[in-house]
Amino acid sequence: MRKLFHVSLALACTWSTRATGQLHYTVDLGDGASHSAGVTLRVDSLAARDSIFQFAATAPGTYQTMNIGRYVRGLRATDARGREIATRQLSTNQWLITAPGRVRQIAYRMADTWHTPVAEFPVYPMTGTDIDTDHALLNAHALLGFPLGMQGSPMTMRVLRPAGWTAVSALDEGREGFVAESYDHLIDSPVLLGPTLTTASLTVAGAPVRIAVYSPSQNATAPQMMEAMRGMLEAAGRFIGRLPVDRYVFLYRFTPTAPGSMGAWEHSYSSEYVLPDAPFTAEFAARTTSTAAHEFFHVVTPLNIHSEIVEHFDFVTPRPSQHLWLYEGTTEWASDKMQQEAGLVPLERYLDEVAGKLRTDRARFDTTWSLSRLAATSFTTEGARQYGNIYMRGALVAGLLDIRLLQLSDGRTGLRELVRGLARDYGKHRPFPEDSLFGIIAARTSPEILDFFARYVQGAERPPVREYYALLGIDLVEGEQGPRLVLNPNPTPEQLRLREAWLRSGTGASTTPGTTTPGTTTPSTTTSTGTAGAAL
């Protein structure tokens, strides 16, 4: 998930819980004016151990407390003859069903997160639900509860919507609705619906990519977004080498207003965006594409490189992974670096991006927090205030890691090559051990890299931006407006060699001051900054 400052993570997990029986949900959007949906769950039977009906406390990739049980209204359980079975709310997110063996249906009304005020822990708009008379953005975790022991059971979700509405999702929709292997699979697959959606398709590295757009003003359409994103998607395919997915869907919900900050959220085969409904200018296209680049790279980290904590996600009491630096920081670095390497963003502009992140790290966040501490506290109120720095310091540290790896390998192996290798050897259903990643990386690269992680990921030492970029013949210049990164006009032969390796020469990147890649017209994608803690 990328959190935008001012104008303003989810992944597929498979849990080996009991998977007997099926769960059939119906979501009725017929009363959009109430900003709520009627939800009905049909079951063939429930075992005695299925007496707890659970709503999500959070969801993968959001790194926030959500407590979806707050939005539930009038939950009732009934038997095959429609007779009510007693239920009792045990906590914010749990209901007790007194006679689960008799249950055939559980029904309730779910208020959407966009239009329902809450006292604390507001849900980011891109990770919640937006239900109205002319559209709907649905995230299953913000709609559906489940018997606690049946997280791994196959499920269907039938969405009743007005005639003429189009529905777009990475899920297949059959006669019984959208079909999912498990609750995790359903949560991993948002749905955008409405009568005025525009759609477009293209192919990236052999994989079909579909784009769906809802814009009340029609300022942006899917064909426009497709053309704006084409170069970035092709660059991503080259950067990654081989896409670890066989299809992908982009869901865009443009809006003049939203509850809280806007941003985007990644999934295994899709990503969703809640962004300002503004005129489709070159700047608008560049900013939106930059955000999409971040989310699209999540098909690698953490969707195909993640620890067992992410693989076995606990919707009741989530346990944070210490490797947020990899899942979000490295992803943010890659989303910019792959565009620089493809010549979509000139080198000077890329260096402005890096310097901007350094300025934001210093000015808006507590720099005594390490990236490991930020990860460990991401679900807390205190941690939420610092969370946005994962896109600033996290990306800075990832960029420095790339330089250090190239230095240690004489230019042969950087962070891109490391990520490619990890994605090849692990994958969507083969996690790495949570406490072993640093050792795994050291074994693949150099033992010396352990000191880097100890100081700049686990520890809170100031990132050595000046020293590391100097290795490339790039100077950090402090000025009245803050630090800038500037190409040294007289680099040494050693600096030039490492710079060429860092640029991945042959990609069309600019290597000398004052030059840009021929044909490059993409505007600046510098992230704007504003209130810390708002979502991108």
matplotlib code that plots the C-alpha trace (Angstrom):
import matplotlib.pyplot as plt

x = [0.0, 1.3, 0.3, 0.2, 0.9, -1.3, -4.0, -4.5, -0.5, -2.9, -1.6, -2.6, -2.2, -3.2, -4.0, -4.2, -7.3, -10.1, -11.5, -14.6, -17.9, -18.5, -19.6, -22.0, -22.3, -24.8, -24.1, -27.2, -26.4, -30.0, -30.2, -27.2, -28.7, -28.2, -24.5, -24.8, -25.3, -27.3, -25.1, -26.4, -24.2, -25.7, -24.0, -24.8, -23.7, -21.4, -19.4, -19.4, -16.0, -17.5, -19.3, -17.3, -18.3, -15.3, -14.9, -11.5, -9.4, -7.2, -6.2, -2.9, -1.0, -2.9, -0.7, -3.5, -6.1, -9.5, -12.0, -14.6, -17.0, -17.8, -19.8, -22.0, -25.7, -28.4, -26.6, -29.0, -28.5, -31.4, -32.0, -33.4, -37.0, -36.0, -36.2, -33.7, -30.7, -29.3, -26.1, -24.1, -21.4, -18.3, -16.0, -15.7, -15.1, -16.6, -20.1, -20.9, -23.4, -25.0, -26.0, -23.8, -24.9, -28.4, -27.3, -28.2, -28.0, -26.3, -27.6, -26.7, -26.4, -22.9, -22.5, -19.8, -16.6, -16.7, -19.8, -19.8, -18.0, -15.8, -14.1, -10.7, -8.8, -10.5, -10.3, -8.3, -10.7, -8.9, -9.1, -12.7, -16.1, -17.8, -21.5, -23.7, -26.5, -24.3, -21.2, -19.6, -16.0, -16.1, -13.3, -14.5, -12.9, -15.0, -18.2, -17.9, -17.5, -16.6, -16.8, -13.5, -12.5, -13.4, -10.9, -9.6, -12.9, -14.0, -16.4, -18.6, -19.8, -22.8, -23.2, -26.8, -26.6, -28.8, -29.4, -26.7, -23.9, -20.5, -18.4, -14.6, -12.4, -9.5, -11.9, -13.9, -17.6, -19.9, -23.6, -23.2, -21.1, -17.4, -15.5, -12.7, -10.5, -10.7, -11.4, -7.9, -8.4, -11.7, -10.1, -7.3, -9.7, -11.6, -14.5, -15.4, -19.0, -21.1, -23.0, -20.5, -17.2, -14.7, -12.4, -9.3, -6.8, -3.2, -0.5, 2.6, 5.4, 2.8, 0.3, -3.1, -3.7, -7.1, -7.9, -11.3, -12.0, -14.9, -14.7, -17.9, -16.7, -15.4, -12.1, -10.2, -11.1, -9.6, -8.1, -6.4, -5.0, -3.8, -1.8, -0.4, 0.7, 1.9, 5.6, 5.7, 4.2, 6.6, 9.5, 8.2, 8.2, 11.9, 12.9, 11.3, 12.4, 9.3, 6.0, 5.1, 1.4, -0.6, -3.0, -3.6, -6.3, -6.1, -9.2, -9.4, -12.0, -11.5, -13.4, -13.5, -13.6, -12.9, -12.9, -9.3, -6.3, -6.3, -4.0, -3.7, -3.7, -2.0, -3.3, -1.9, -3.6, -5.0, -4.6, -7.1, -6.8, -8.8, -7.4, -8.5, -11.0, -9.0, -8.5, -6.4, -3.2, 0.3, 1.1, -2.0, -1.1, 2.5, 1.5, -1.1, 1.4, 4.0, 1.5, 0.5, 4.2, 4.5, 1.4, 2.3, 5.8, 4.1, 3.5, 7.2, 7.4, 5.6, 3.3, 6.0, 8.7, 7.4, 7.8, 5.6, 3.9, 2.5, 1.7, -0.4, -2.3, -4.2, -7.4, -8.0, -4.7, -2.3, 1.4, 3.6, 6.5, 9.9, 10.5, 8.3, 11.5, 11.3, 7.6, 7.1, 10.5, 12.0, 8.8, 8.8, 12.5, 11.8, 8.8, 11.1, 14.2, 12.6, 11.3, 14.7, 16.3, 13.8, 14.4, 10.9, 12.3, 15.6, 18.4, 18.4, 14.7, 15.2, 17.9, 15.4, 13.0, 15.7, 16.6, 12.9, 12.6, 15.6, 14.2, 10.8, 12.5, 14.4, 11.5, 8.3, 9.3, 11.1, 14.5, 15.2, 12.8, 14.4, 12.7, 12.3, 10.6, 8.3, 7.3, 6.8, 4.5, 2.6, -0.7, -0.6, -1.6, 1.9, 3.3, 0.7, 2.1, 5.5, 4.3, 4.5, 8.3, 8.5, 8.0, 10.7, 13.5, 12.5, 13.0, 16.2, 17.7, 16.7, 18.5, 21.6, 21.4, 21.4, 24.6, 26.3, 25.5, 26.8, 30.0, 30.5, 30.0, 32.1, 28.9, 27.5, 24.6, 22.4, 19.1, 17.2, 19.2, 18.8, 15.0, 14.8, 16.7, 14.5, 11.3, 12.6, 13.6, 10.7, 7.2, 3.6, 3.3, 6.9, 7.7, 11.1, 11.6, 10.8, 14.0, 16.4, 16.1, 19.1, 21.2, 19.8, 20.7, 24.2, 24.7, 23.7, 25.7, 28.4, 28.7, 29.5, 25.9, 24.8, 26.5, 24.3, 21.1, 22.2, 22.9, 20.2, 17.3, 17.4, 19.2, 18.3, 21.7, 21.3, 21.4, 24.8, 23.4, 26.4, 28.9, 27.1, 26.1, 29.7, 30.7, 28.8, 30.2, 27.1, 27.4, 25.0, 24.7, 23.1, 21.3, 18.6, 15.9, 17.5, 19.7, 20.1, 21.9, 24.0, 26.2, 29.9, 31.2, 34.6, 34.0, 36.9, 37.1, 36.1, 33.1, 32.0, 32.3, 30.1, 27.7, 27.3, 26.5, 24.0, 22.3, 22.1, 23.8, 22.0, 18.6, 18.8, 19.4, 21.2, 24.8, 26.1, 25.0, 22.5, 21.4, 18.2, 17.1, 16.0, 12.2, 11.6, 8.7, 7.2, 6.7, 8.2, 6.7, 8.0, 5.8, 4.1, 4.3, 1.9, 0.4, 2.4, 0.3, -2.0, -2.3, -0.8]
y = [0.0, 3.4, 6.4, 9.8, 12.9, 15.9, 15.5, 13.5, -4.2, -6.7, -10.0, -13.5, -15.7, -19.3, -20.6, -24.3, -24.0, -26.5, -26.2, -28.5, -27.2, -24.0, -20.5, -18.7, -15.0, -12.6, -8.9, -6.7, -3.2, -2.4, 0.4, 2.4, 5.6, 4.2, 3.7, 0.1, -3.4, -6.3, -9.4, -12.9, -16.0, -19.5, -22.6, -26.3, -26.8, -25.5, -27.5, -26.9, -25.2, -22.7, -20.9, -17.7, -15.4, -13.2, -9.8, -8.6, -6.6, -5.6, -6.9, -7.8, -4.9, -2.2, -2.0, -0.4, -1.4, -1.5, -3.3, -3.9, -5.2, -1.5, -1.3, -4.3, -3.7, -6.2, -9.5, -12.5, -16.3, -18.6, -22.3, -24.1, -23.0, -19.3, -19.6, -17.3, -18.7, -16.7, -14.7, -12.5, -10.0, -10.9, -8.1, -5.5, -8.1, -11.3, -12.7, -16.0, -18.3, -20.4, -23.4, -23.4, -26.9, -25.6, -22.5, -22.3, -18.5, -15.5, -12.1, -8.5, -5.0, -3.6, 0.2, 1.3, 2.8, 5.9, 7.4, 6.0, 8.2, 6.4, 7.8, 6.2, 4.1, 5.4, 3.1, 4.3, 4.9, 2.5, -0.3, 0.1, 0.2, 2.9, 2.2, 4.7, 4.8, 5.1, 3.0, 0.8, -0.1, -3.3, -4.8, -8.2, -7.9, -4.7, -6.7, -10.3, -12.0, -15.7, -18.7, -18.5, -22.1, -21.8, -19.2, -21.8, -22.9, -22.3, -19.3, -17.6, -13.9, -13.0, -9.3, -8.1, -4.7, -2.5, -3.5, -2.2, -2.1, -3.5, -5.3, -5.6, -7.8, -10.2, -12.9, -15.0, -14.4, -17.4, -18.1, -18.2, -15.1, -14.4, -17.6, -17.8, -20.6, -19.1, -16.1, -14.9, -15.2, -13.2, -10.5, -10.3, -9.4, -6.0, -5.3, -2.0, -1.6, 0.9, 1.8, 4.2, 2.4, 2.6, -0.3, -1.0, -3.8, -4.4, -7.1, -6.7, -9.3, -11.8, -11.2, -9.6, -6.3, -4.8, -1.2, -0.1, 3.6, 5.2, 9.0, 11.0, 13.9, 11.6, 13.6, 10.3, 7.2, 3.7, 4.2, 7.4, 5.6, 2.7, 5.0, 6.9, 3.7, 1.8, 2.8, 2.2, -1.2, -2.2, -0.8, -2.9, -6.0, -5.4, -4.5, -7.6, -9.8, -12.1, -11.2, -13.6, -13.2, -14.4, -11.5, -8.2, -5.6, -1.9, -0.4, 3.4, 5.2, 9.0, 11.3, 15.0, 14.1, 11.0, 10.3, 10.8, 10.6, 9.0, 6.4, 2.8, -0.8, -3.8, -7.3, -10.4, -9.9, -6.4, -3.0, -0.3, 3.4, 6.3, 9.5, 13.0, 13.5, 16.1, 17.2, 14.7, 16.7, 15.5, 16.1, 14.2, 11.2, 11.2, 11.3, 8.6, 6.4, 6.8, 5.6, 2.7, 1.8, 1.3, -0.9, -3.0, -3.8, -5.3, -8.4, -9.1, -7.7, -8.9, -11.0, -13.3, -12.5, -12.6, -14.3, -16.9, -14.1, -12.7, -16.1, -17.1, -13.9, -13.6, -11.5, -11.7, -10.5, -9.6, -9.9, -7.4, -8.6, -6.8, -6.7, -3.7, -2.2, -4.8, -4.9, -1.1, 0.6, -1.6, -1.4, 2.4, 2.5, 0.0, 2.0, 5.0, 3.2, 1.1, 4.2, 5.8, 2.8, 2.7, 6.4, 7.4, 9.7, 11.5, 10.8, 14.4, 14.1, 10.7, 12.3, 15.1, 12.3, 10.8, 14.2, 15.0, 11.8, 12.8, 16.2, 14.7, 12.1, 14.9, 17.4, 15.4, 12.3, 11.2, 10.1, 8.2, 5.5, 2.6, 0.9, -2.2, -0.2, 1.4, -2.1, -3.5, -0.7, -0.2, -1.3, 1.1, 4.8, 5.9, 3.8, 5.1, 8.6, 7.5, 4.9, 7.3, 7.4, 3.9, 5.5, 8.1, 6.6, 3.1, 3.9, 5.9, 2.8, 0.5, 2.8, 2.7, -1.0, -1.2, 0.9, -1.1, -4.5, -3.2, -2.0, -5.3, -7.3, -5.1, -4.0, -7.4, -7.7, -4.9, -4.9, -5.6, -8.8, -9.8, -9.3, -11.3, -14.2, -14.2, -14.1, -17.1, -19.2, -18.4, -17.3, -16.8, -20.0, -20.5, -17.9, -17.2, -17.6, -14.3, -14.3, -15.5, -13.0, -11.0, -14.1, -15.4, -12.1, -12.2, -15.8, -14.7, -11.6, -10.8, -11.2, -7.5, -6.6, -7.7, -4.5, -2.5, -4.0, -3.7, 0.0, 1.3, -1.2, -2.6, 0.4, 4.1, 5.5, 8.3, 6.9, 7.6, 9.3, 11.5, 8.8, 6.2, 8.5, 9.8, 6.3, 7.0, 10.5, 12.1, 14.9, 15.7, 19.5, 21.3, 24.5, 26.8, 24.6, 21.5, 18.8, 18.1, 15.4, 16.7, 14.8, 15.6, 16.9, 15.3, 11.7, 9.4, 6.3, 4.1, 6.3, 6.1, 2.3, 1.9, 4.6, 2.7, -0.5, 1.4, 3.0, -0.5, 1.0, 0.3, 1.3, 4.7, 6.6, 9.9, 9.7, 13.2, 16.5, 18.5, 15.7, 13.8, 10.7, 11.5, 11.3, 11.4, 13.8, 12.4, 15.2, 15.1, 12.5, 14.1, 13.1, 16.1, 16.4, 17.6, 16.2, 13.2, 10.1, 10.7, 7.9, 8.2]
z = [0.0, -0.8, 1.4, -0.3, 1.7, 1.2, -1.6, -0.1, 1.4, 0.1, -0.4, -1.0, 2.0, 2.4, 5.9, 6.4, 8.7, 8.3, 4.8, 5.0, 3.8, 1.7, 2.6, 0.2, 0.7, -0.9, -0.8, -1.7, -3.0, -3.7, -1.1, -2.1, -0.7, 2.8, 2.2, 3.4, 2.1, 3.2, 3.8, 4.0, 4.6, 3.7, 5.2, 4.9, 8.5, 11.2, 13.6, 17.3, 17.0, 14.6, 17.3, 16.9, 14.0, 13.2, 11.5, 10.5, 12.9, 10.0, 6.6, 4.9, 3.5, 5.3, 8.4, 10.4, 13.0, 11.3, 13.6, 11.0, 13.6, 14.3, 11.1, 11.7, 12.3, 13.5, 13.1, 13.3, 12.9, 11.8, 11.2, 8.2, 9.1, 9.7, 13.5, 15.2, 17.1, 19.9, 19.3, 21.6, 20.8, 22.7, 21.5, 18.8, 16.1, 17.5, 17.9, 19.7, 18.0, 20.8, 18.6, 15.5, 14.4, 13.7, 11.8, 8.1, 7.6, 9.2, 8.1, 9.0, 7.5, 6.9, 6.9, 4.5, 5.9, 3.7, 5.2, 8.8, 11.3, 13.9, 17.0, 16.3, 13.8, 10.6, 7.7, 4.7, 1.8, -0.6, 2.0, 3.0, 1.3, -0.7, -1.5, -3.3, -5.8, -8.8, -7.9, -5.3, -4.3, -2.3, -0.1, 1.2, 4.6, 5.2, 4.3, 5.3, 8.6, 8.8, 11.2, 12.9, 12.0, 8.3, 7.0, 4.6, 3.2, -0.4, -0.7, -3.2, -3.0, -5.1, -5.5, -6.2, -8.0, -10.1, -13.8, -16.1, -13.6, -14.7, -12.1, -12.5, -10.3, -10.5, -9.3, -11.8, -11.5, -12.1, -11.7, -7.9, -7.8, -7.4, -6.6, -4.1, -2.7, 0.8, 2.9, 2.2, -1.5, -1.3, 0.8, -1.8, -4.6, -4.5, -6.8, -8.5, -9.8, -11.5, -14.7, -16.1, -15.6, -18.5, -19.2, -21.3, -21.7, -22.8, -22.5, -20.3, -20.5, -21.9, -19.1, -19.8, -17.8, -17.4, -16.3, -14.9, -14.0, -12.2, -12.5, -11.6, -13.8, -16.6, -16.3, -16.6, -18.6, -18.8, -22.3, -21.1, -18.1, -20.2, -22.5, -19.5, -17.8, -20.8, -20.6, -16.9, -17.2, -19.9, -17.8, -14.8, -17.0, -18.0, -14.4, -12.9, -15.8, -15.7, -14.1, -11.3, -12.2, -15.3, -15.2, -13.4, -12.8, -11.9, -10.3, -10.2, -8.1, -8.7, -6.3, -5.4, -1.7, 0.4, 4.2, 5.2, 2.9, -0.5, -1.8, -3.1, -1.9, -3.5, -4.0, -5.7, -9.0, -8.7, -7.0, -6.2, -6.1, -4.5, -6.0, -6.7, -9.6, -11.4, -15.0, -17.0, -17.4, -18.1, -14.4, -13.3, -15.5, -14.2, -10.6, -11.0, -12.9, -10.2, -7.6, -9.9, -10.4, -6.6, -6.3, -9.4, -8.1, -5.0, -7.2, -6.2, -2.7, -0.6, -2.8, -3.9, -1.3, 2.3, 5.6, 7.2, 9.3, 6.1, 4.6, 7.6, 8.2, 11.5, 11.0, 14.8, 16.3, 13.5, 14.2, 12.4, 10.3, 10.9, 7.1, 6.3, 4.9, 2.2, 1.6, 1.3, 1.4, -1.4, -3.4, -3.3, -4.3, -7.2, -8.5, -9.1, -10.1, -12.8, -14.5, -14.3, -15.8, -18.6, -19.5, -18.5, -15.8, -16.5, -14.0, -12.7, -11.9, -10.2, -8.0, -7.1, -6.0, -3.7, -2.2, -1.7, 0.4, 2.4, 3.1, 4.2, 6.5, 8.3, 8.5, 9.1, 11.1, 14.2, 12.9, 16.1, 15.0, 13.2, 10.3, 12.4, 15.2, 12.6, 11.4, 14.9, 15.9, 12.7, 14.2, 17.1, 17.2, 18.0, 15.1, 12.7, 13.1, 11.9, 9.4, 6.3, 6.7, 5.3, 1.9, 2.7, 4.8, 3.8, 0.1, 0.9, 2.7, -0.1, -2.6, -0.4, -0.1, -3.9, -4.0, -1.3, -2.9, -6.2, -4.5, -2.7, -6.0, -8.3, -10.0, -10.7, -8.1, -6.8, -5.1, -8.3, -8.9, -5.2, -5.4, -8.7, -7.1, -4.0, -6.1, -8.1, -5.1, -2.8, -4.1, -3.4, -1.3, -0.1, 2.6, 4.0, 7.8, 9.5, 11.6, 8.8, 6.0, 6.8, 7.0, 3.7, 2.0, 3.5, 2.2, -1.3, -1.4, 1.3, 5.1, 5.2, 4.4, 7.9, 9.3, 6.9, 8.2, 11.8, 11.4, 9.0, 9.3, 12.8, 14.1, 13.6, 12.4, 9.9, 6.4, 4.8, 1.7, 1.1, 1.4, -0.7, -3.6, -3.6, -4.7, -7.9, -8.4, -7.2, -4.6, -1.8, -1.7, 1.3, 0.5, 1.8, 0.3, 1.9, 0.4, -3.3, -5.2, -8.1, -10.6, -10.1, -13.5, -12.9, -11.6, -11.2, -13.4, -10.4, -9.7, -13.4, -13.5, -10.4, -11.7, -15.0, -13.1, -10.9, -13.9, -15.5, -18.7, -21.9, -20.5, -22.0, -18.8, -18.8, -17.4, -17.7, -16.2, -18.2, -20.5, -20.7, -22.5, -26.1, -26.4, -22.7, -22.0, -18.8, -16.3, -12.8, -10.5, -7.3, -4.3, -2.7, 1.0, 3.7, 6.9, 8.2, 8.6, 5.7, 3.2, -0.4]

ax = plt.figure().add_subplot(projection="3d")
ax.plot(x, y, z, "-o")
ax.set_aspect("equal")
plt.show()
